[in-house]
Amino acid sequence: MEGVALIPAASPRTGPGAGPGQNTADDVLGAALPLEVEQDLDPLMDRIGDARCVLIGEASHGTHEYYAWRAALTRRLIAERGFAFVAVEGDWPDCRRVGRSVTLAPGAPGDPRDVLDAYERWPTWMWANEETAGFCRWLRDRNAGLPPGERAGFYGLDVYSLWESLRAAVDHVAEHRPEHLDTALDAYGCFEPYVEDPRAYGWNTALIPEGCRDEVLALLTALRRPAGRDDARDPAEVFDARQNAEVAAGAERYYRAMIAGGPESWNVREVHMADTLGRLMDFHASGDGTGKAVVWAHNTHVGDARATDMADAGMVSLGELARERHGQEDVVVVGFAGGPGDVVAAPRWGGPMEVMHAPPPAPGSLEALLAESELHRGLFIVPPEPDKPHFLTDTLGHRAIGVVYDPDRDRRQYVPTRLAGRYDALCWFRGTSELAPLHYEAARRGELETLPSGV
């Protein structure tokens, strides 16, 4: 989930309009490739080549064009390049249910749209929308013609589902690992007094710093330990149980760090997502699998933080960690940018969704420069040669709209960015339209993180 609370506001030195180069509309038009039909993604597919990990961003969590074109690129990666799974900025248990549906797991719902429509955690519209449902239906239809071992999966990378993941881990232990049941019940019992309120747990750790850390780590250690009886079970179920324990441990660290403030809680979340991505790639690479991953998340996660002022604030990003862990040549990062248009967001944390209008971009920003070129849509691929157009190498403000948004304060939504360092490619849309939620969300539902925590 995205907000911009931890991202430093753009300053005159590093925000919109900064940079030593003389950027012109001709520079933009000279570097742009068409982006009107799916075949226009061919140059990007060539750039991706044999990469094993493609991270695809979005400049908001409520814009149709970002979701639609991200899905189009992902369909091609799965169908033409054998990518094994999609991992999204969503919670593990919710996305696991979607994944069971798209892979035709026994007993799973036949329509992944129904699973998405049942999402309860705010903001539900992030994944409970027609664009995601359409992609998941396509994925299920494609998987139906393949043997189980070749079906592409759908997973969540995020860290928020402490109680739901903890319950799932305890249930697994009770049924399959009873020798560890006492350990599991100790962990569950430690969190029980907080009645599924992350804020209460976080504040309690200010008084008792260790909180439930020891209990949840004991459960995680138990589930990391192989057991002979697991060998006869579905490997996906065993992986699911262990990942739920990893989520519980990561969420405990996250909620504890939230109260302390600063960049630590953001970094806990990014490291958790990077660790989960690595485990998924290893899991899908076992046997005859490729382990090739597509990631869907906000630009502020998939982009390399070292090319922004996030690094100055001590923050890392999933894209940065992926490049470090899997190699620059094996990771391709695709960002998105847009001009004015409608977007789904909320006016406050936990508030009801609204369709808002994002104004024209701030003068001097990356988006303003792209808009001035009058380019309707365009694909920009960062060239390998050192001599690049200035707008790819200068530091320019780059708009980041989160789940919480106030169009009247749009100028605060810009992350100073060196485009060529943050992404390998960028998709641009001069006008944008709102996402299509599956249901109207009047107010917060389900578990919610303690405080807004950055994009």
Buried (B, 14 or more C-beta within 10 A) or exposed (E): BBBBBBBBBBEEEBBBBBBEBEBBBEBBEEBBBEBEEEEBBEBBBEBBEEBBBBBBBBBBBBBBBBBBBBBBBBBBBBEEBEBBBBBBBBBBBBBBBBBBBBBBBEEBBEEBBBBBBBBEBBBBBBBBBBBBBBBBBBBBEBBEEEEEEEBBBBBBBBBBBBBBBBBBBBEBBEEBBEEBBEBBBBBBEBBEEBEBBBBEBBBBBEEEEEBBBEBBBBBBEBBEEEBEEBEEEEEBEBBBBBBBBBBBBBBBBBBBBBBEEEBBBBBBBBBBBBBBBBBBBEBBBEEEBBBBBBBBBBBBBBBBBBBBBBBEBEBBBBBBBBBBBBEEEBBBBBBBBBBBBBBBBBEEBBBBBEEBEBEEBBEBBBBBBBBBBEBEBBBBBBEEEEEBBBBBBBBBBBBBBBBBBEBEEBBBBBBBBBBBBBBBBBBBBBEBBBBBBBBEBEEBBBBBBBBBBBB
